[in-house]
Amino acid sequence: MNPSVNYYNSKKYCPSCREYVRFLQSMDESFCVACGSKVRLFSTADRQAFLDGLKADKETRKNKRVS
């Protein structure tokens, strides 16, 4: 059985380092391995692109139902 997620290669965005980095996960937060700052899943630009993609998909599905 092969896991679909490789936790050893996972990366999150560190605003202090301004790049995607390896991280340490606690129960509530994730921290950059390099500098110790809190990390988040996406950079601001990637987050906006992700949300725009979701919005476009929603509009596409909405238009298909109306036909």
PDB file of N, CA, C and O in Angstrom:
ATOM      1  N   MET A   1       0.838  -1.182   0.000  1.00  0.00           N
ATOM      2  CA  MET A   1       0.000   0.000   0.000  1.00  0.00           C
ATOM      3  C   MET A   1       0.883   1.245   0.000  1.00  0.00           C
ATOM      4  O   MET A   1       1.716   1.424   0.888  1.00  0.00           O
ATOM      5  N   ASN A   2       0.695   2.094  -0.994  1.00  0.00           N
ATOM      6  CA  ASN A   2       1.478   3.321  -1.100  1.00  0.00           C
ATOM      7  C   ASN A   2       0.647   4.501  -0.620  1.00  0.00           C
ATOM      8  O   ASN A   2      -0.452   4.726  -1.129  1.00  0.00           O
ATOM      9  N   PRO A   3       1.149   5.255   0.345  1.00  0.00           N
ATOM     10  CA  PRO A   3       0.397   6.433   0.794  1.00  0.00           C
ATOM     11  C   PRO A   3       0.361   7.491  -0.305  1.00  0.00           C
ATOM     12  O   PRO A   3       1.330   7.645  -1.048  1.00  0.00           O
ATOM     13  N   SER A   4      -0.747   8.218  -0.413  1.00  0.00           N
ATOM     14  CA  SER A   4      -0.879   9.236  -1.456  1.00  0.00           C
ATOM     15  C   SER A   4      -0.152  10.525  -1.088  1.00  0.00           C
ATOM     16  O   SER A   4       0.114  11.351  -1.961  1.00  0.00           O
ATOM     17  N   VAL A   5       0.170  10.705   0.173  1.00  0.00           N
ATOM     18  CA  VAL A   5       0.842  11.921   0.618  1.00  0.00           C
ATOM     19  C   VAL A   5       2.181  11.533   1.229  1.00  0.00           C
ATOM     20  O   VAL A   5       2.252  10.652   2.086  1.00  0.00           O
ATOM     21  N   ASN A   6       3.235  12.194   0.783  1.00  0.00           N
ATOM     22  CA  ASN A   6       4.548  11.959   1.347  1.00  0.00           C
ATOM     23  C   ASN A   6       4.852  13.094   2.319  1.00  0.00           C
ATOM     24  O   ASN A   6       5.281  14.172   1.908  1.00  0.00           O
ATOM     25  N   TYR A   7       4.632  12.853   3.585  1.00  0.00           N
ATOM     26  CA  TYR A   7       4.782  13.901   4.599  1.00  0.00           C
ATOM     27  C   TYR A   7       6.211  14.403   4.725  1.00  0.00           C
ATOM     28  O   TYR A   7       6.435  15.524   5.182  1.00  0.00           O
ATOM     29  N   TYR A   8       7.176  13.592   4.329  1.00  0.00           N
ATOM     30  CA  TYR A   8       8.567  14.007   4.444  1.00  0.00           C
ATOM     31  C   TYR A   8       8.941  15.050   3.400  1.00  0.00           C
ATOM     32  O   TYR A   8       9.925  15.770   3.571  1.00  0.00           O
ATOM     33  N   ASN A   9       8.171  15.140   2.322  1.00  0.00           N
ATOM     34  CA  ASN A   9       8.457  16.107   1.270  1.00  0.00           C
ATOM     35  C   ASN A   9       7.444  17.246   1.227  1.00  0.00           C
ATOM     36  O   ASN A   9       7.509  18.084   0.329  1.00  0.00           O
ATOM     37  N   SER A  10       6.517  17.297   2.167  1.00  0.00           N
ATOM     38  CA  SER A  10       5.506  18.351   2.191  1.00  0.00           C
ATOM     39  C   SER A  10       6.154  19.692   2.497  1.00  0.00           C
ATOM     40  O   SER A  10       7.107  19.782   3.271  1.00  0.00           O
ATOM     41  N   LYS A  11       5.609  20.735   1.867  1.00  0.00           N
ATOM     42  CA  LYS A  11       6.111  22.087   2.102  1.00  0.00           C
ATOM     43  C   LYS A  11       4.938  23.031   2.271  1.00  0.00           C
ATOM     44  O   LYS A  11       3.862  22.813   1.715  1.00  0.00           O
ATOM     45  N   LYS A  12       5.158  24.079   3.044  1.00  0.00           N
ATOM     46  CA  LYS A  12       4.194  25.156   3.223  1.00  0.00           C
ATOM     47  C   LYS A  12       4.930  26.471   3.023  1.00  0.00           C
ATOM     48  O   LYS A  12       6.161  26.511   3.010  1.00  0.00           O
ATOM     49  N   TYR A  13       4.165  27.546   2.868  1.00  0.00           N
ATOM     50  CA  TYR A  13       4.764  28.852   2.589  1.00  0.00           C
ATOM     51  C   TYR A  13       5.165  29.562   3.878  1.00  0.00           C
ATOM     52  O   TYR A  13       4.366  29.688   4.807  1.00  0.00           O
ATOM     53  N   CYS A  14       6.404  30.019   3.921  1.00  0.00           N
ATOM     54  CA  CYS A  14       6.910  30.800   5.056  1.00  0.00           C
ATOM     55  C   CYS A  14       7.002  32.265   4.630  1.00  0.00           C
ATOM     56  O   CYS A  14       7.789  32.596   3.744  1.00  0.00           O
ATOM     57  N   PRO A  15       6.206  33.150   5.247  1.00  0.00           N
ATOM     58  CA  PRO A  15       6.275  34.572   4.880  1.00  0.00           C
ATOM     59  C   PRO A  15       7.623  35.213   5.208  1.00  0.00           C
ATOM     60  O   PRO A  15       8.033  36.158   4.534  1.00  0.00           O
ATOM     61  N   SER A  16       8.303  34.725   6.214  1.00  0.00           N
ATOM     62  CA  SER A  16       9.611  35.301   6.576  1.00  0.00           C
ATOM     63  C   SER A  16      10.679  34.930   5.549  1.00  0.00           C
ATOM     64  O   SER A  16      11.478  35.776   5.147  1.00  0.00           O
ATOM     65  N   CYS A  17      10.692  33.683   5.131  1.00  0.00           N
ATOM     66  CA  CYS A  17      11.676  33.218   4.142  1.00  0.00           C
ATOM     67  C   CYS A  17      11.230  33.531   2.712  1.00  0.00           C
ATOM     68  O   CYS A  17      12.043  33.518   1.788  1.00  0.00           O
ATOM     69  N   ARG A  18       9.942  33.812   2.535  1.00  0.00           N
ATOM     70  CA  ARG A  18       9.346  34.107   1.229  1.00  0.00           C
ATOM     71  C   ARG A  18       9.515  32.971   0.233  1.00  0.00           C
ATOM     72  O   ARG A  18       9.811  33.192  -0.941  1.00  0.00           O
ATOM     73  N   GLU A  19       9.322  31.754   0.722  1.00  0.00           N
ATOM     74  CA  GLU A  19       9.372  30.583  -0.143  1.00  0.00           C
ATOM     75  C   GLU A  19       8.678  29.411   0.539  1.00  0.00           C
ATOM     76  O   GLU A  19       8.365  29.461   1.728  1.00  0.00           O
ATOM     77  N   TYR A  20       8.445  28.365  -0.230  1.00  0.00           N
ATOM     78  CA  TYR A  20       7.866  27.154   0.328  1.00  0.00           C
ATOM     79  C   TYR A  20       8.986  26.357   0.992  1.00  0.00           C
ATOM     80  O   TYR A  20      10.034  26.111   0.395  1.00  0.00           O
ATOM     81  N   VAL A  21       8.742  25.961   2.233  1.00  0.00           N
ATOM     82  CA  VAL A  21       9.787  25.332   3.045  1.00  0.00           C
ATOM     83  C   VAL A  21       9.245  24.087   3.736  1.00  0.00           C
ATOM     84  O   VAL A  21       8.034  23.883   3.822  1.00  0.00           O
ATOM     85  N   ARG A  22      10.152  23.268   4.219  1.00  0.00           N
ATOM     86  CA  ARG A  22       9.767  22.158   5.076  1.00  0.00           C
ATOM     87  C   ARG A  22       9.327  22.747   6.407  1.00  0.00           C
ATOM     88  O   ARG A  22       9.732  23.853   6.765  1.00  0.00           O
ATOM     89  N   PHE A  23       8.508  22.020   7.133  1.00  0.00           N
ATOM     90  CA  PHE A  23       7.937  22.579   8.349  1.00  0.00           C
ATOM     91  C   PHE A  23       7.783  21.516   9.422  1.00  0.00           C
ATOM     92  O   PHE A  23       7.783  20.317   9.145  1.00  0.00           O
ATOM     93  N   LEU A  24       7.654  21.987  10.647  1.00  0.00           N
ATOM     94  CA  LEU A  24       7.352  21.136  11.790  1.00  0.00           C
ATOM     95  C   LEU A  24       5.898  21.377  12.156  1.00  0.00           C
ATOM     96  O   LEU A  24       5.451  22.521  12.238  1.00  0.00           O
ATOM     97  N   GLN A  25       5.171  20.305  12.374  1.00  0.00           N
ATOM     98  CA  GLN A  25       3.740  20.397  12.667  1.00  0.00           C
ATOM     99  C   GLN A  25       3.502  20.136  14.149  1.00  0.00           C
ATOM    100  O   GLN A  25       3.926  19.111  14.683  1.00  0.00           O
ATOM    101  N   SER A  26       2.820  21.070  14.806  1.00  0.00           N
ATOM    102  CA  SER A  26       2.363  20.824  16.170  1.00  0.00           C
ATOM    103  C   SER A  26       0.867  20.564  16.094  1.00  0.00           C
ATOM    104  O   SER A  26       0.326  20.437  14.995  1.00  0.00           O
ATOM    105  N   MET A  27       0.200  20.482  17.203  1.00  0.00           N
ATOM    106  CA  MET A  27      -1.240  20.213  17.208  1.00  0.00           C
ATOM    107  C   MET A  27      -2.039  21.344  16.569  1.00  0.00           C
ATOM    108  O   MET A  27      -3.058  21.086  15.928  1.00  0.00           O
ATOM    109  N   ASP A  28      -1.596  22.597  16.730  1.00  0.00           N
ATOM    110  CA  ASP A  28      -2.367  23.739  16.257  1.00  0.00           C
ATOM    111  C   ASP A  28      -1.683  24.561  15.173  1.00  0.00           C
ATOM    112  O   ASP A  28      -2.363  25.252  14.414  1.00  0.00           O
ATOM    113  N   GLU A  29      -0.385  24.507  15.083  1.00  0.00           N
ATOM    114  CA  GLU A  29       0.372  25.387  14.192  1.00  0.00           C
ATOM    115  C   GLU A  29       1.422  24.593  13.424  1.00  0.00           C
ATOM    116  O   GLU A  29       1.722  23.445  13.752  1.00  0.00           O
ATOM    117  N   SER A  30       1.970  25.228  12.398  1.00  0.00           N
ATOM    118  CA  SER A  30       3.110  24.693  11.656  1.00  0.00           C
ATOM    119  C   SER A  30       4.199  25.750  11.669  1.00  0.00           C
ATOM    120  O   SER A  30       3.912  26.945  11.592  1.00  0.00           O
ATOM    121  N   PHE A  31       5.453  25.313  11.767  1.00  0.00           N
ATOM    122  CA  PHE A  31       6.567  26.236  11.884  1.00  0.00           C
ATOM    123  C   PHE A  31       7.660  25.899  10.883  1.00  0.00           C
ATOM    124  O   PHE A  31       7.940  24.728  10.625  1.00  0.00           O
ATOM    125  N   CYS A  32       8.274  26.934  10.320  1.00  0.00           N
ATOM    126  CA  CYS A  32       9.360  26.797   9.351  1.00  0.00           C
ATOM    127  C   CYS A  32      10.565  26.121  10.004  1.00  0.00           C
ATOM    128  O   CYS A  32      10.954  26.470  11.118  1.00  0.00           O
ATOM    129  N   VAL A  33      11.140  25.168   9.310  1.00  0.00           N
ATOM    130  CA  VAL A  33      12.327  24.484   9.825  1.00  0.00           C
ATOM    131  C   VAL A  33      13.531  25.428   9.820  1.00  0.00           C
ATOM    132  O   VAL A  33      14.393  25.335  10.694  1.00  0.00           O
ATOM    133  N   ALA A  34      13.595  26.331   8.843  1.00  0.00           N
ATOM    134  CA  ALA A  34      14.755  27.215   8.706  1.00  0.00           C
ATOM    135  C   ALA A  34      14.776  28.354   9.726  1.00  0.00           C
ATOM    136  O   ALA A  34      15.810  28.613  10.342  1.00  0.00           O
ATOM    137  N   CYS A  35      13.634  29.041   9.908  1.00  0.00           N
ATOM    138  CA  CYS A  35      13.664  30.239  10.754  1.00  0.00           C
ATOM    139  C   CYS A  35      12.737  30.165  11.970  1.00  0.00           C
ATOM    140  O   CYS A  35      12.844  31.004  12.864  1.00  0.00           O
ATOM    141  N   GLY A  36      11.840  29.193  12.026  1.00  0.00           N
ATOM    142  CA  GLY A  36      10.953  29.045  13.173  1.00  0.00           C
ATOM    143  C   GLY A  36       9.661  29.835  13.109  1.00  0.00           C
ATOM    144  O   GLY A  36       8.849  29.753  14.031  1.00  0.00           O
ATOM    145  N   SER A  37       9.445  30.605  12.036  1.00  0.00           N
ATOM    146  CA  SER A  37       8.215  31.384  11.893  1.00  0.00           C
ATOM    147  C   SER A  37       7.031  30.469  11.584  1.00  0.00           C
ATOM    148  O   SER A  37       7.201  29.353  11.094  1.00  0.00           O
ATOM    149  N   LYS A  38       5.834  30.964  11.880  1.00  0.00           N
ATOM    150  CA  LYS A  38       4.632  30.231  11.505  1.00  0.00           C
ATOM    151  C   LYS A  38       4.527  30.204   9.985  1.00  0.00           C
ATOM    152  O   LYS A  38       4.812  31.195   9.312  1.00  0.00           O
ATOM    153  N   VAL A  39       4.116  29.064   9.460  1.00  0.00           N
ATOM    154  CA  VAL A  39       3.933  28.927   8.018  1.00  0.00           C
ATOM    155  C   VAL A  39       2.456  28.758   7.713  1.00  0.00           C
ATOM    156  O   VAL A  39       1.655  28.459   8.598  1.00  0.00           O
ATOM    157  N   ARG A  40       2.108  28.953   6.456  1.00  0.00           N
ATOM    158  CA  ARG A  40       0.727  28.754   6.023  1.00  0.00           C
ATOM    159  C   ARG A  40       0.740  27.924   4.754  1.00  0.00           C
ATOM    160  O   ARG A  40       1.793  27.713   4.151  1.00  0.00           O
ATOM    161  N   LEU A  41      -0.415  27.459   4.356  1.00  0.00           N
ATOM    162  CA  LEU A  41      -0.503  26.543   3.229  1.00  0.00           C
ATOM    163  C   LEU A  41      -0.076  27.179   1.918  1.00  0.00           C
ATOM    164  O   LEU A  41       0.668  26.562   1.155  1.00  0.00           O
ATOM    165  N   PHE A  42      -0.532  28.411   1.631  1.00  0.00           N
ATOM    166  CA  PHE A  42      -0.258  29.072   0.356  1.00  0.00           C
ATOM    167  C   PHE A  42       0.360  30.443   0.564  1.00  0.00           C
ATOM    168  O   PHE A  42       0.189  31.067   1.611  1.00  0.00           O
ATOM    169  N   SER A  43       1.088  30.905  -0.459  1.00  0.00           N
ATOM    170  CA  SER A  43       1.483  32.310  -0.504  1.00  0.00           C
ATOM    171  C   SER A  43       0.239  33.109  -0.864  1.00  0.00           C
ATOM    172  O   SER A  43      -0.775  32.530  -1.255  1.00  0.00           O
ATOM    173  N   THR A  44       0.300  34.422  -0.738  1.00  0.00           N
ATOM    174  CA  THR A  44      -0.857  35.271  -1.040  1.00  0.00           C
ATOM    175  C   THR A  44      -1.279  35.121  -2.499  1.00  0.00           C
ATOM    176  O   THR A  44      -2.469  34.996  -2.788  1.00  0.00           O
ATOM    177  N   ALA A  45      -0.319  35.133  -3.418  1.00  0.00           N
ATOM    178  CA  ALA A  45      -0.626  35.015  -4.848  1.00  0.00           C
ATOM    179  C   ALA A  45      -1.209  33.641  -5.169  1.00  0.00           C
ATOM    180  O   ALA A  45      -2.179  33.543  -5.920  1.00  0.00           O
ATOM    181  N   ASP A  46      -0.626  32.577  -4.608  1.00  0.00           N
ATOM    182  CA  ASP A  46      -1.134  31.230  -4.858  1.00  0.00           C
ATOM    183  C   ASP A  46      -2.520  31.033  -4.253  1.00  0.00           C
ATOM    184  O   ASP A  46      -3.358  30.336  -4.824  1.00  0.00           O
ATOM    185  N   ARG A  47      -2.756  31.642  -3.107  1.00  0.00           N
ATOM    186  CA  ARG A  47      -4.077  31.549  -2.468  1.00  0.00           C
ATOM    187  C   ARG A  47      -5.135  32.201  -3.349  1.00  0.00           C
ATOM    188  O   ARG A  47      -6.222  31.653  -3.532  1.00  0.00           O
ATOM    189  N   GLN A  48      -4.815  33.373  -3.894  1.00  0.00           N
ATOM    190  CA  GLN A  48      -5.765  34.069  -4.759  1.00  0.00           C
ATOM    191  C   GLN A  48      -6.015  33.268  -6.039  1.00  0.00           C
ATOM    192  O   GLN A  48      -7.156  33.178  -6.492  1.00  0.00           O
ATOM    193  N   ALA A  49      -4.987  32.696  -6.614  1.00  0.00           N
ATOM    194  CA  ALA A  49      -5.151  31.876  -7.817  1.00  0.00           C
ATOM    195  C   ALA A  49      -6.018  30.656  -7.519  1.00  0.00           C
ATOM    196  O   ALA A  49      -6.857  30.277  -8.337  1.00  0.00           O
ATOM    197  N   PHE A  50      -5.825  30.046  -6.369  1.00  0.00           N
ATOM    198  CA  PHE A  50      -6.632  28.898  -5.958  1.00  0.00           C
ATOM    199  C   PHE A  50      -8.100  29.293  -5.815  1.00  0.00           C
ATOM    200  O   PHE A  50      -8.981  28.592  -6.312  1.00  0.00           O
ATOM    201  N   LEU A  51      -8.366  30.405  -5.141  1.00  0.00           N
ATOM    202  CA  LEU A  51      -9.739  30.867  -4.950  1.00  0.00           C
ATOM    203  C   LEU A  51     -10.386  31.262  -6.280  1.00  0.00           C
ATOM    204  O   LEU A  51     -11.570  31.001  -6.494  1.00  0.00           O
ATOM    205  N   ASP A  52      -9.617  31.886  -7.171  1.00  0.00           N
ATOM    206  CA  ASP A  52     -10.139  32.236  -8.493  1.00  0.00           C
ATOM    207  C   ASP A  52     -10.504  30.981  -9.278  1.00  0.00           C
ATOM    208  O   ASP A  52     -11.513  30.955  -9.983  1.00  0.00           O
ATOM    209  N   GLY A  53      -9.682  29.942  -9.156  1.00  0.00           N
ATOM    210  CA  GLY A  53      -9.980  28.676  -9.825  1.00  0.00           C
ATOM    211  C   GLY A  53     -11.247  28.039  -9.287  1.00  0.00           C
ATOM    212  O   GLY A  53     -12.049  27.505 -10.053  1.00  0.00           O
ATOM    213  N   LEU A  54     -11.434  28.090  -7.980  1.00  0.00           N
ATOM    214  CA  LEU A  54     -12.664  27.549  -7.395  1.00  0.00           C
ATOM    215  C   LEU A  54     -13.886  28.322  -7.876  1.00  0.00           C
ATOM    216  O   LEU A  54     -14.928  27.734  -8.167  1.00  0.00           O
ATOM    217  N   LYS A  55     -13.753  29.633  -7.955  1.00  0.00           N
ATOM    218  CA  LYS A  55     -14.864  30.466  -8.405  1.00  0.00           C
ATOM    219  C   LYS A  55     -15.213  30.157  -9.864  1.00  0.00           C
ATOM    220  O   LYS A  55     -16.388  30.078 -10.224  1.00  0.00           O
ATOM    221  N   ALA A  56     -14.191  29.985 -10.693  1.00  0.00           N
ATOM    222  CA  ALA A  56     -14.423  29.666 -12.104  1.00  0.00           C
ATOM    223  C   ALA A  56     -15.094  28.304 -12.249  1.00  0.00           C
ATOM    224  O   ALA A  56     -16.003  28.144 -13.064  1.00  0.00           O
ATOM    225  N   ASP A  57     -14.653  27.323 -11.463  1.00  0.00           N
ATOM    226  CA  ASP A  57     -15.271  25.991 -11.502  1.00  0.00           C
ATOM    227  C   ASP A  57     -16.727  26.059 -11.061  1.00  0.00           C
ATOM    228  O   ASP A  57     -17.585  25.389 -11.636  1.00  0.00           O
ATOM    229  N   LYS A  58     -17.002  26.857 -10.058  1.00  0.00           N
ATOM    230  CA  LYS A  58     -18.374  26.997  -9.567  1.00  0.00           C
ATOM    231  C   LYS A  58     -19.266  27.605 -10.649  1.00  0.00           C
ATOM    232  O   LYS A  58     -20.395  27.157 -10.853  1.00  0.00           O
ATOM    233  N   GLU A  59     -18.761  28.618 -11.336  1.00  0.00           N
ATOM    234  CA  GLU A  59     -19.523  29.254 -12.407  1.00  0.00           C
ATOM    235  C   GLU A  59     -19.766  28.271 -13.551  1.00  0.00           C
ATOM    236  O   GLU A  59     -20.853  28.252 -14.128  1.00  0.00           O
ATOM    237  N   THR A  60     -18.772  27.463 -13.881  1.00  0.00           N
ATOM    238  CA  THR A  60     -18.913  26.478 -14.953  1.00  0.00           C
ATOM    239  C   THR A  60     -19.989  25.464 -14.600  1.00  0.00           C
ATOM    240  O   THR A  60     -20.835  25.141 -15.434  1.00  0.00           O
ATOM    241  N   ARG A  61     -19.964  24.959 -13.375  1.00  0.00           N
ATOM    242  CA  ARG A  61     -20.984  23.992 -12.944  1.00  0.00           C
ATOM    243  C   ARG A  61     -22.366  24.629 -12.915  1.00  0.00           C
ATOM    244  O   ARG A  61     -23.355  23.984 -13.263  1.00  0.00           O
ATOM    245  N   LYS A  62     -22.438  25.884 -12.503  1.00  0.00           N
ATOM    246  CA  LYS A  62     -23.721  26.586 -12.428  1.00  0.00           C
ATOM    247  C   LYS A  62     -24.316  26.738 -13.823  1.00  0.00           C
ATOM    248  O   LYS A  62     -25.517  26.547 -14.011  1.00  0.00           O
ATOM    249  N   ASN A  63     -23.485  27.078 -14.798  1.00  0.00           N
ATOM    250  CA  ASN A  63     -23.945  27.251 -16.179  1.00  0.00           C
ATOM    251  C   ASN A  63     -24.378  25.926 -16.804  1.00  0.00           C
ATOM    252  O   ASN A  63     -25.297  25.910 -17.623  1.00  0.00           O
ATOM    253  N   LYS A  64     -23.748  24.833 -16.442  1.00  0.00           N
ATOM    254  CA  LYS A  64     -24.112  23.532 -16.996  1.00  0.00           C
ATOM    255  C   LYS A  64     -25.481  23.073 -16.488  1.00  0.00           C
ATOM    256  O   LYS A  64     -26.226  22.435 -17.233  1.00  0.00           O
ATOM    257  N   ARG A  65     -25.820  23.380 -15.253  1.00  0.00           N
ATOM    258  CA  ARG A  65     -27.114  22.970 -14.683  1.00  0.00           C
ATOM    259  C   ARG A  65     -28.288  23.711 -15.302  1.00  0.00           C
ATOM    260  O   ARG A  65     -29.391  23.171 -15.391  1.00  0.00           O
ATOM    261  N   VAL A  66     -28.053  24.945 -15.730  1.00  0.00           N
ATOM    262  CA  VAL A  66     -29.124  25.790 -16.234  1.00  0.00           C
ATOM    263  C   VAL A  66     -29.610  25.332 -17.611  1.00  0.00           C
ATOM    264  O   VAL A  66     -30.764  25.580 -17.960  1.00  0.00           O
ATOM    265  N   SER A  67     -28.778  24.687 -18.381  1.00  0.00           N
ATOM    266  CA  SER A  67     -29.112  24.315 -19.763  1.00  0.00           C
ATOM    267  C   SER A  67     -30.371  23.571 -19.842  1.00  0.00           C
ATOM    268  O   SER A  67     -30.793  23.185 -20.932  1.00  0.00           O
TER     269      SER A  67
END
